[in-house]
Amino acid sequence: MKKTLLFTYGFLILLTISTALISNLVAVSGLAVGLIMGLSMLKFFLVSFQFMELKKANSFWKGSLIFVLGVIVLVLISLK
């Protein structure tokens, strides 16, 4: 269990560094925004399912979290 948490934590750090690199190296474009939003979604899912133990929750809560996050990301991308 502890090994899985450490692996997830390390992966979150790697995703955060890659997000910072993308935002600094790539000019603001639709591709950069899409990549950053995709990485942010992945980080959100990792935190919620691994550290908040949503993986043990009812299917309704899992589905509603995925649906609401998808709507939020689609709205934010469409504003760009």
C-alpha positions as CSV (number, residue, x, y, z in Angstrom):
1,M,0.0,0.0,0.0
2,K,2.7,2.4,0.9
3,K,4.6,1.7,-2.3
4,T,1.5,2.5,-4.3
5,L,1.1,5.9,-2.5
6,L,4.7,6.8,-3.1
7,F,4.5,5.8,-6.8
8,T,1.4,8.0,-7.2
9,Y,3.0,10.9,-5.3
10,G,6.1,10.7,-7.6
11,F,3.9,10.5,-10.7
12,L,2.0,13.6,-9.5
13,I,5.2,15.5,-9.1
14,L,6.3,14.4,-12.6
15,L,2.9,15.6,-14.1
16,T,3.3,18.9,-12.3
17,I,6.8,19.5,-13.7
18,S,5.6,18.5,-17.2
19,T,2.7,21.0,-16.9
20,A,5.1,23.8,-15.9
21,L,7.4,22.9,-18.8
22,I,4.5,22.9,-21.3
23,S,3.3,26.3,-20.1
24,N,6.8,27.8,-20.3
25,L,8.0,26.3,-23.6
26,V,4.9,26.3,-25.8
27,A,3.2,29.5,-26.8
28,V,-0.4,29.9,-25.7
29,S,-2.4,27.9,-28.1
30,G,-5.3,25.5,-28.2
31,L,-2.9,22.5,-28.1
32,A,-1.1,23.8,-25.0
33,V,-4.4,24.5,-23.2
34,G,-5.7,21.0,-24.1
35,L,-2.5,19.4,-22.8
36,I,-2.5,21.3,-19.6
37,M,-6.2,20.6,-19.0
38,G,-5.7,16.9,-19.8
39,L,-2.8,16.7,-17.3
40,S,-4.8,18.5,-14.7
41,M,-7.7,16.1,-15.1
42,L,-5.3,13.2,-14.7
43,K,-3.9,14.7,-11.6
44,F,-7.3,15.3,-10.2
45,F,-8.3,11.7,-10.8
46,L,-5.2,10.4,-9.2
47,V,-5.7,12.5,-6.1
48,S,-9.4,11.7,-5.7
49,F,-9.2,8.0,-6.4
50,Q,-5.9,7.3,-4.6
51,F,-5.6,9.7,-1.7
52,M,-9.3,10.4,-1.0
53,E,-10.1,6.7,-1.5
54,L,-12.9,7.3,-4.0
55,K,-12.1,4.0,-5.6
56,K,-14.0,2.4,-2.6
57,A,-17.0,4.6,-3.0
58,N,-20.3,3.9,-4.6
59,S,-20.5,4.0,-8.4
60,F,-22.8,7.0,-8.3
61,W,-20.1,9.1,-6.7
62,K,-17.5,8.0,-9.1
63,G,-19.7,8.6,-12.1
64,S,-20.8,12.0,-10.9
65,L,-17.2,13.1,-10.2
66,I,-16.2,12.1,-13.7
67,F,-19.2,13.8,-15.3
68,V,-18.8,17.1,-13.4
69,L,-15.1,17.3,-14.1
70,G,-15.7,16.6,-17.8
71,V,-18.3,19.4,-18.0
72,I,-16.0,21.8,-16.2
73,V,-13.1,21.0,-18.6
74,L,-15.3,21.3,-21.7
75,V,-16.6,24.7,-20.6
76,L,-13.1,25.9,-19.8
77,I,-11.7,24.7,-23.1
78,S,-14.6,26.2,-25.0
79,L,-13.9,29.6,-23.4
80,K,-10.4,29.6,-25.0
